[in-house]
Amino acid sequence: MQHHHSYNYEANQHQPAVHIAERVIEEPIATKAAQSTVTCVYQTNIASFWRNVTVMWCKNLMNHSLSISVSCPETETSSTCKIDLKPWHFWSKKGFKSFDVDGCQVEVFWDLRSAKFSGGPEPCTDYYVALVSDEEVLLLLGDDKKKAYKRTRSRPALVDAVLFYKKEHVFGKKCFSTRAKFDERKRDHDIVVESSTLGPRDPEMWISIDGLVLIHVRNLQWKFRGNQTVSVDKQPVQVFWDVHNWLFAPPGSGPGLFIFKPGNGNSLDSGSESYSRAASSRGGDSDYYSTQSYATASDFCLFLYAWKIE
């Protein structure tokens, strides 16, 4: 059964999820450009350190790009490789670049010539992006894994990279969608947020996963912040929302925020500090890292920023 909790935001600031929402919602973005972004942060071992690898896909009407940043613990900086995927240049969709990370050469191989997209900046199928160092594939994105290993002539890393969190900015009028994998051993799930804030009926909102409406919030003007635990493939997933901006702020001034966290309420407590730091650091593009601990799949968290446009 689903468990639904409506709470007063100001009266429950001791809750870890609320602290996350408070810190994440402050992140600015230029809404005029309507630039959709998907940021995924992975943990992997590069040059003797567990590091964050931040992969960001960006797309607007004119540009499409991919940037990969690797945290450098000793200097508290990042090394970044940026790739411009110009839609009118076929040659830019396959390539190779190398960059330096704390004196270690890291190579990026990509092939997106046949990549399929579902409206967002991140491809869905028929592509690969491989991060390689010392003849090891440290991070492999996409489903063309055989082609990636053949081209890089490298072996898989001894320890797989783990997706720590995913953050996505989407733009729409009433409907916002994304994909996320709550369990690395299972498939991606389609997540859709729909809202109706105008008209004769009270404002309301629906959150669907894989085509099933799991959350329906009526009287949204009174329940614009809340949380609910739902079941996805017999696994509990916590869902938090804050759509105050949709109802009480000028159009385009701020997004609605949705957080999806696998597990029960206790699992969020232990990682709340990490998520808060990761989400607020450097405007959201985290350089949070740990040399002693390694993230697990249960640490994953999805932040969805839903920007309403006229």
Secondary structure, DSSP 4 states (H G I P E B T S, - for coil): --EEEE--TGGGTTSHHHHHHHHHTT----GGGT-EEEEEEEEEEETTEEEEEEEEEEE-SS-EEEEEEEEETTTTEEEEEEEE--TT-GGGGEEEEEEEETTEEEEEEEE-TT-B-SSSSS--BS-EEEEEETTEEEEEEES-HHHHHHHHT-EEPSS--EEEEEEEEEEESSEEEEEE-SSTTS--EEEEEEEE-SSSSPPEEEEEETTEEEEEESSTTT-SEEEEEEEETTEEEEEEEE-HHHHHS-TTS--EEEEEEES-HHHHHHHHHHHHHHHHGGGG------SS----GGG-EEEEEEEE--
